[in-house]
């Protein structure tokens, strides 16, 4: 498997199949750690596919399950059957990934191992727990137009940091996730 973010994105879906399930993605990336697995649902929520009703909630729950497992120290992720069987159109996923590729290529140039102590236990576990809380924040934010973009973007940055052992990206992702808490309180206040 490649270390390139762009190549990882291309491996997220099966070109020969009309739909790609989350379980298939987990199987493809099981040996890569949690970073790439966090990236897919975060990108789905961030890109136009995140405007589809129910998608941010599904992505938030998926991210929560993945983050909690990383927080407790699991080596590879497990998802409940109901989430594993959830499918996304391969064409829509390919379209979203194609839109993300130029940004991924630019971001790839910025990533490198630094402040690596943040990507090892116990810091890694604490960051994953923090990400789990931010992921749950996506659920109430679905009620506000485009509000889910902030936690999705923050989780994308964090996932890139995890996948590349880049503590600078991990720190930036955590700081961006603080905004998620603010938005959640605003969303709850509007309900």
Secondary structure, 3 states (H helix, E strand, C coil): CCCCHHHHHHCCCCCCCCEEEHHHHHHHHHHHCHHHHHHHHHHHHHCHHHHCCCHHHHHHHHHHHHHHHHHCCCCCCCCCHHHHCCEEEHHHHHHHHHHHHHHHHHHHCCCCCECHHHHCCCHHHHHHHHHHHHHHHHHHHCCCCCCHHHHHHHHHHHHHHHHHCEHHHHHHHHHHHHHHHHHHHHHHHHC
